[in-house]
Amino acid sequence: MTAEIGILNRQGVALAADSAVTFGGSENPKILNSANKLFNLVKGMPIGIMVYGNGSFMGLPWEVVIEEYRKHISLSDIKFDTLEEASNSFINFLGNPNKFYRNTNSEAIIYNNMMVAVKEITEIAGNEIYNIFVDRHPTVKESDDIFIEVLNRIVEDSKNREFVEGFSEDDIEYIKSQSESVVRNISDRLVVKLDEENIEKLKILAGNLICKDIWLNQTGIVIAGYGESDLLPVLQEFYTEGIINGKLKYKLNKVSEIYQDDIDGHPTAEIVPFAQQEMVYSILTGIDQNLEMFLMQNLENSYSEIMSYIINMLQENGISLLNKENNKMENGVYIDSIAEYLINNLNELKSNITNKQREKFINPILDMVSLLPKEELAIMAETLVNITSFKRKFTFDAEIVGGPIDVAIISKSDGFIWIKRKHYFSKELNHSYFNINK
């Protein structure tokens, strides 16, 4: 994993990325602090790119892919009018099946997605089986039935997801045919013995994981900066998993734009974290994201318990409870009126909390960021990545964020400027490298 951040205001955009990369999966992870995740997308143009998540594309390191794109652009001498055009150009380059597509790579994508999905199914089923242990020891058949029931739920959920752009039922059928060996290999390793009907469901799941809006093993791509006509910076975030059946699976996930003024509520500054976001979220909102979710869930549970308590008290005192659809009552209470009041009260409380967060935390920080000069943007971006790394270092969380932090500033006037950049070699011994890459 990683921590990356983009900070935008009217002066420019600061990008910062750590260097941690994880190998070996969740069983015996090995973390190295040497990965390059931040690049100038096209030399001489004010456009940067960051990558996070999966460290390769179709078996190639992202560093190699981005360098190939630079060569492609330098040969064609293309200029981009907007950042959107630059992003689309890079995505189209990734989708070139003649350059990157290999059937073996496609099988790897299917395998990696299925391994993540089956692990999730196993964990959910394991938790449900564990709950039975509170009262008794479940039989083997009960355990198998729970696993299959969870598998059915996951498959049905995947069927209801939307298709990613460019994919259809025909692609699902293709992937089902390609996933035969992968699915049987995974099935043979399960404790639960699946019959042909459930193996077919795994194939359906394999197809849906690739073709639908489901992301289990993706790379995040962040492209930020300026096109020729862009006066203010733009940031776009994409997801991609690779090329399947000659088609690139990708999705535009987020667009951040900066405006000249905020009279109409337009942002003049944005702080956009990627991958490990918890510390940035805490600073911006004044509360840890997991704690906030816990409190909100407990609020909802408390209101539900209050509703049940009120109903029981009314019934115990002989007051009839009716729905509004019933005829006019003489001595009773509309139960749905009580529910409506409590729901409205809960929603108002949530809204008040959100408004207070925006008033006391989010807006003051963004107001200050909107005024920062370029060099201060860089310091802030590096600091926020450092804080995430610091938190991981001094807790029992895995240190999946760390190492040297690369920082760049992109502005309309100065273009792409490195503020900090690590090298795996000595600068004093490699003058030729820096002469070529001035």
GIMO-V799586 format. One record per residue. N is the residue number from 1. SS is DSSP state (H for helix, E for strand, L for the rest). PHI is phi in degrees with one decimal (999 if undefined). PSI is psi in whole degrees, 0 to 359 (none if undefined). Layout:
<<N,SS,PHI,PSI> <N,SS,PHI,PSI>>
This chain:
<<1,L,999,187> <2,L,-164.9,173> <3,E,-131.7,127> <4,E,-138.0,157> <5,E,-151.4,146> <6,E,-122.4,131> <7,E,-122.9,123> <8,E,-118.4,138> <9,E,-146.3,191> <10,L,-72.0,347> <11,L,-80.4,327> <12,E,162.9,200> <13,E,-133.9,134> <14,E,-104.2,133> <15,E,-119.4,137> <16,E,-141.3,140> <17,E,-143.2,141> <18,L,-79.8,188> <19,L,-121.9,7> <20,E,-75.0,139> <21,E,-140.0,138> <22,E,-109.6,132> <23,E,-120.9,156> <24,L,93.0,2> <25,L,74.6,191> <26,L,-82.9,343> <27,L,-71.8,303> <28,L,-132.4,72> <29,L,-70.1,142> <30,E,-117.4,124> <31,E,-110.7,123> <32,E,-113.5,149> <33,E,-112.5,60> <34,L,-138.7,7> <35,L,-78.2,143> <36,L,-97.8,123> <37,L,-125.1,352> <38,E,-122.6,130> <39,E,-142.3,158> <40,E,-81.5,118> <41,L,-62.4,314> <42,L,-133.4,122> <43,L,-59.8,132> <44,L,90.4,353> <45,L,-113.3,146> <46,L,-81.1,62> <47,E,-136.7,126> <48,E,-113.1,160> <49,E,-139.0,138> <50,E,-123.0,148> <51,E,-127.8,148> <52,E,-149.6,164> <53,E,90.5,232> <54,L,-61.5,126> <55,L,-82.6,2> <56,E,-140.8,163> <57,E,-127.9,115> <58,L,53.1,39> <59,L,85.4,359> <60,E,-108.6,137> <61,E,-58.7,146> <62,H,-61.6,329> <63,H,-60.1,320> <64,H,-68.8,317> <65,H,-61.2,315> <66,H,-66.2,322> <67,H,-65.6,323> <68,H,-63.9,323> <69,H,-66.0,319> <70,H,-58.3,316> <71,H,-61.7,318> <72,H,-60.7,317> <73,H,-71.6,320> <74,H,-64.5,328> <75,H,-72.8,326> <76,H,-90.5,346> <77,L,55.0,45> <78,L,-84.4,141> <79,L,-117.4,141> <80,L,-105.1,128> <81,L,-72.3,325> <82,L,-133.1,162> <83,H,-63.4,325> <84,H,-57.6,319> <85,H,-62.9,319> <86,H,-63.9,317> <87,H,-62.0,314> <88,H,-63.5,323> <89,H,-62.1,316> <90,H,-67.2,318> <91,H,-63.3,318> <92,H,-62.5,323> <93,H,-63.9,317> <94,H,-61.6,326> <95,L,-82.1,7> <96,L,-74.0,103> <97,H,-67.2,334> <98,H,-68.8,336> <99,H,-93.7,319> <100,H,-115.6,340> <101,L,-75.6,129> <102,L,-140.6,139> <103,H,-60.4,324> <104,H,-64.2,324> <105,H,-65.7,321> <106,H,-62.7,318> <107,H,-62.7,324> <108,H,-65.1,321> <109,H,-63.7,315> <110,H,-61.1,314> <111,H,-62.2,312> <112,H,-62.5,318> <113,H,-64.2,317> <114,H,-67.8,323> <115,H,-62.8,318> <116,H,-65.5,317> <117,H,-66.1,315> <118,H,-66.6,323> <119,H,-61.3,318> <120,H,-64.0,316> <121,H,-60.3,316> <122,H,-63.1,320> <123,H,-67.2,316> <124,H,-62.6,313> <125,H,-63.0,320> <126,H,-61.0,320> <127,H,-65.4,320> <128,H,-69.1,322> <129,H,-65.6,320> <130,H,-59.9,321> <131,H,-62.0,330> <132,H,-68.9,328> <133,H,-61.1,340> <134,L,-60.1,324> <135,L,-102.4,324> <136,L,-163.6,175> <137,L,-89.7,118> <138,L,-70.1,150> <139,L,-75.8,164> <140,H,-60.8,319> <141,H,-63.6,319> <142,H,-61.1,317> <143,H,-63.4,316> <144,H,-63.3,319> <145,H,-63.9,322> <146,H,-65.2,315> <147,H,-58.1,314> <148,H,-67.6,324> <149,H,-65.1,319> <150,H,-65.5,318> <151,H,-56.5,315> <152,H,-60.8,319> <153,H,-62.9,314> <154,H,-64.9,318> <155,H,-63.2,315> <156,H,-63.7,320> <157,H,-62.8,319> <158,H,-65.8,327> <159,H,-65.6,329> <160,L,-83.6,354> <161,L,-76.3,156> <162,L,-76.4,151> <163,E,-70.9,143> <164,L,-70.9,148> <165,L,-52.4,129> <166,L,96.0,349> <167,L,-108.3,154> <168,L,-149.3,185> <169,H,-60.4,328> <170,H,-61.0,322> <171,H,-68.3,324> <172,H,-62.1,317> <173,H,-62.9,321> <174,H,-63.2,314> <175,H,-67.6,324> <176,H,-58.0,318> <177,H,-69.0,326> <178,H,-78.8,342> <179,L,-93.3,3> <180,H,-51.7,304> <181,H,-68.6,323> <182,H,-62.7,312> <183,H,-64.6,318> <184,H,-69.3,326> <185,H,-62.9,315> <186,H,-68.7,319> <187,H,-61.1,320> <188,H,-65.5,338> <189,L,-90.3,354> <190,L,-81.2,149> <191,L,-68.3,323> <192,L,-77.0,130> <193,L,-90.9,115> <194,L,-93.6,138> <195,L,-82.0,179> <196,H,-62.1,326> <197,H,-62.7,317> <198,H,-78.9,332> <199,H,-64.5,323> <200,H,-63.6,325> <201,H,-65.9,324> <202,H,-63.8,324> <203,H,-66.2,319> <204,H,-60.8,317> <205,H,-61.6,318> <206,H,-58.6,316> <207,H,-65.1,317> <208,H,-68.6,324> <209,H,-61.7,326> <210,H,-83.0,317> <211,H,-91.1,342> <212,E,-101.4,173> <213,L,-77.7,65> <214,L,-130.6,130> <215,L,-129.5,105> <216,L,-112.7,337> <217,L,-142.3,42> <218,L,-89.0,164> <219,E,-104.6,134> <220,E,-88.5,133> <221,E,-118.9,123> <222,E,-115.0,120> <223,E,-118.8,127> <224,E,-143.7,152> <225,E,138.5,222> <226,L,-136.9,141> <227,L,-88.3,179> <228,L,-58.4,322> <229,L,-98.3,355> <230,L,-74.6,122> <231,L,-88.6,336> <232,L,-126.8,154> <233,L,-70.3,152> <234,E,-130.8,144> <235,E,-128.4,134> <236,E,-127.7,139> <237,E,-117.7,132> <238,E,-120.7,157> <239,E,-112.0,144> <240,E,-148.9,150> <241,E,-119.1,345> <242,E,129.9,190> <243,E,-104.3,126> <244,E,-127.5,132> <245,L,54.3,36> <246,L,76.1,9> <247,E,-122.8,140> <248,E,-83.8,125> <249,E,-87.1,116> <250,E,-152.0,165> <251,E,-153.9,133> <252,E,-78.4,113> <253,E,-95.9,326> <254,E,-154.9,143> <255,E,-128.5,127> <256,E,-118.8,125> <257,E,-126.3,146> <258,L,-108.0,142> <259,L,-116.7,167> <260,L,-71.5,328> <261,L,-148.7,167> <262,L,-111.9,27> <263,L,-58.6,320> <264,L,-98.4,21> <265,L,83.1,9> <266,L,-73.5,142> <267,L,-73.3,136> <268,L,-105.3,1> <269,E,-158.5,147> <270,E,-144.8,145> <271,E,-117.9,116> <272,E,-122.7,104> <273,E,-88.5,155> <274,E,-133.7,155> <275,E,62.3,247> <276,L,-76.0,105> <277,L,-110.5,356> <278,H,-61.5,319> <279,H,-71.7,321> <280,H,-63.5,318> <281,H,-61.1,318> <282,H,-61.9,317> <283,H,-66.7,319> <284,H,-71.8,323> <285,H,-106.2,349> <286,L,84.9,7> <287,L,-154.1,146> <288,L,-64.5,139> <289,H,-62.1,318> <290,H,-66.4,321> <291,H,-65.4,320> <292,H,-61.6,315> <293,H,-62.5,320> <294,H,-62.1,314> <295,H,-65.0,317> <296,H,-64.4,319> <297,H,-64.1,320> <298,H,-69.5,326> <299,H,-60.9,313> <300,H,-61.9,318> <301,H,-64.9,321> <302,H,-64.7,317> <303,H,-65.2,324> <304,H,-64.7,320> <305,H,-67.1,322> <306,H,-62.3,318> <307,H,-60.7,313> <308,H,-63.4,322> <309,H,-64.5,316> <310,H,-61.9,315> <311,H,-61.1,315> <312,H,-63.7,318> <313,H,-63.4,318> <314,H,-64.4,316> <315,H,-66.3,322> <316,H,-64.9,334> <317,L,-97.2,16> <318,L,75.5,20> <319,L,-94.9,124> <320,E,-75.2,147> <321,E,-115.2,125> <322,E,-126.0,161> <323,L,-94.9,158> <324,L,-63.7,339> <325,L,-72.0,340> <326,L,-70.1,167> <327,L,-66.2,166> <328,L,-58.4,133> <329,L,-97.8,159> <330,L,-102.1,319> <331,L,-138.7,79> <332,E,-163.3,182> <333,E,-132.0,136> <334,E,-74.1,115> <335,H,-66.6,325> <336,H,-73.5,340> <337,H,-69.4,321> <338,H,-63.4,313> <339,H,-61.2,318> <340,H,-63.3,320> <341,H,-63.2,314> <342,H,-67.0,320> <343,H,-64.5,316> <344,H,-62.1,320> <345,H,-64.7,319> <346,H,-64.9,315> <347,H,-63.3,323> <348,H,-65.9,320> <349,H,-63.5,315> <350,H,-60.7,317> <351,H,-63.8,320> <352,H,-64.3,320> <353,H,-63.6,315> <354,H,-62.0,316> <355,H,-63.7,321> <356,H,-66.9,321> <357,H,-60.9,316> <358,H,-67.4,321> <359,H,-70.2,317> <360,H,-95.2,338> <361,H,-122.3,298> <362,H,-64.9,305> <363,H,-62.0,315> <364,H,-59.1,321> <365,H,-68.0,314> <366,H,-66.9,326> <367,H,-62.1,320> <368,H,-70.7,318> <369,H,-60.1,325> <370,L,-63.9,341> <371,L,-102.3,354> <372,L,-70.4,140> <373,L,-72.9,169> <374,H,-57.9,316> <375,H,-64.7,329> <376,H,-73.5,328> <377,H,-59.4,317> <378,H,-62.9,317> <379,H,-62.5,318> <380,H,-65.5,317> <381,H,-61.0,314> <382,H,-64.2,320> <383,H,-63.1,318> <384,H,-66.3,323> <385,H,-67.8,320> <386,H,-61.5,320> <387,H,-63.3,318> <388,H,-61.9,317> <389,H,-64.3,319> <390,H,-61.0,316> <391,H,-62.5,318> <392,H,-66.0,325> <393,H,-69.6,324> <394,L,-108.5,28> <395,L,-132.0,179> <396,L,-85.7,6> <397,L,-66.6,150> <398,L,-62.6,139> <399,L,-81.9,68> <400,L,-89.3,5> <401,L,-126.4,129> <402,L,167.3,189> <403,L,81.8,181> <404,L,-58.6,147> <405,L,-107.4,122> <406,E,-87.1,135> <407,E,-134.1,136> <408,E,-137.8,149> <409,E,-115.9,135> <410,E,-121.8,124> <411,E,-136.2,162> <412,L,-67.2,325> <413,L,-82.3,321> <414,L,-104.7,348> <415,E,78.0,210> <416,E,-88.4,119> <417,E,-124.4,124> <418,E,-75.7,128> <419,E,-95.9,316> <420,E,-140.5,135> <421,L,-149.8,125> <422,L,-80.7,153> <423,L,-134.1,145> <424,L,-87.5,4> <425,L,-132.8,167> <426,L,-78.4,131> <427,H,-63.5,323> <428,H,-65.3,334> <429,H,-96.8,1> <430,L,-136.9,54> <431,H,-61.5,325> <432,H,-62.3,324> <433,H,-60.4,315> <434,H,-76.2,334> <435,H,-69.4,322> <436,H,-72.1,324> <437,L,-105.2,33> <438,L,-65.0,none>>
